Amino acid sequence: MDIFDGLTKEITRLMRKTGKSGMYINIDESEVLEPLYEARIEHVSNDRIHAPQDKIIELVEPKSLAGWTDLSVSLYGIDSSTRTITSPFFFIGIGFGVGVDYRRGDRIECPSITSLISKSPIVCRECKWIILIPFSEEAGNICDNPCIMARNPAGTPYDTSYNRYAALDELRLVIENYILSSILGKQNYLGSRVILLDGPIYMVPKLVTMYAYLKPPSRGRIDDYIASWKTIVKHRIDLLKHKDSDTLVYGIVKRLDNSYILSRIDPARLTHGARINDQAYLILFTQKVFKNAIAKPFIIGPIKIDPPKELGEIPPKIIYYVGLPRHKYTANTGVAPYGFYRVEFLAEELRNILKKYDKPYIPSLMDSLISGTVIPLSILIADKIAKDVSRGIANYFIRLLEDNGVPLTYDSMRSIEGYFVE
């Protein structure tokens, strides 16, 4: 793999040059290593949540699903994964993303595996998938490599003070937008297409509204993170607004413990004003409705989410919560085990969706039920591929760096040891 050979040589030269010059940057590791929890928590104010119908809970009879399946539709799942490699001299983030239609065997990758192993010169022409932050002012031209994302999407250079968790989030979203753009740009398809994104169709993180009214310099680096997020979301919305009407795009949210939407409208009258996360709310709902009863799939929605006023250019979205029993028999608690996810789409897309489906959530629900999985199978396949390939790329690179005498941290070495133990 020429790309890794070249990067290893550059990193080795950087390490030796840094070691001789003794030029290191003094940074506060707590600021760059701590996760930005505000970035992962979706913030929705009470006046932004609307339930357009009085009754938004629906129990689904499995027999009623007959005839909903349309295997002629191209069904893509999109996901990405990142791995990190750290040394006393640098931080590296390796990203890999994939969009896969398992029904037809079509697959879009970033970076292309074929290009990597065939030493193709176009491997980095359109898709950047590496972040490299040297811990020295002696960086040279290493970040000019076309595979490396040296700046955040808003144009701010990555440096030693940039939060690395934020940088990895940005890398994943940039890769996923590239995959989405590539699928939407494909012209040689028949019939309709459905694309399931792993994650929200878009998200307004807590930090965006938390710091919106603070004046510089009190916001500090937060301005850079917010500008980057806005750039990524604008690109995502532009892609969705300019796609053809035969292609439907949904977001599939698996982690519901970071959102607090259901308890604010309390459709099942469970919390009486208490604020709990959506995962907890759905668990309480199953315990109330299906206690010592046959478990059934259920849907909660539609719920309309308006963006914050200061982000008025972003369109509202519609969300549904899906609850699926892992089997219909009760456990020791008297309730069958359930899995949950949220499906969401732009509100302006509803008209196109209803032209093809009686219920907006049908594509993701059927991809869950037909395969016997709780999460849509397209998402599970994309998730598995992304994690396996990103791990393989990172471990190959770690071995190459190690063979060339580049010192790595304990965590990086443990990651490759764990790979061979599994």
Secondary structure, DSSP 8 states (H G I E B T S, - for coil): -HHHHHHHHHHHHHHHHHHHHT------HHHHHS--HHHHSB---GGGEE--SS--EEE--GGGGTT---TTSEEEEEEEEEEEEEETTEEEEEEEEEEEETTTTEEEEES-HHHHHTT-TTTTSS---EEEEESSS--TTGGGSTTB--B-TTS-B--TTS-HHHHHHHHHHHHHHHHHHHHHT-----S-EEEEEEB-SS--BHHHHHSTT--TTTTTTHHHHHHHHHHHHHHHHHHHHTS-TTEEEEEEE---TT---HHHH-TTS-STT----HHHHHHHHHHHHSTTS----EEEEEEEE---GGGTTS--EEEEEEEEESSSS--TTSS--EEEEEEEEEGGGHHHHHTT-SSTTHHHHHHHHTTT-SS-HHHHHHHHHHHHHHHHHHHHHHHHHHHTT----HHHHHHHHHHHH-
